[in-house]
C-alpha cells in the first residue's frame, strides 16, 4: 500500500465501476485514476472531466454524463 494506507484505483466514467489499470491506459478519455483510502477526507462533492481531469460545473456534468465523474474529495 502506498502512503498512509491509500491506494490508486481506476474507474470508468461511463459506468462508475472500478476497472483494471490496463483498461485505464487503453481508454484515457473515459476512465479516471483516483486515490482512495485513508488520508482522503471525502467531505466535498466535485465534478471532473474524465478526459482532461479538470473540474466542471454540475450543469456540465449533467450534459455529459458519459465523460464526467462525480467524486468526493
Order of alpha helices (4+ residues) and beta strands (2+ residues): beta-beta-alpha-beta-beta-beta-alpha-beta
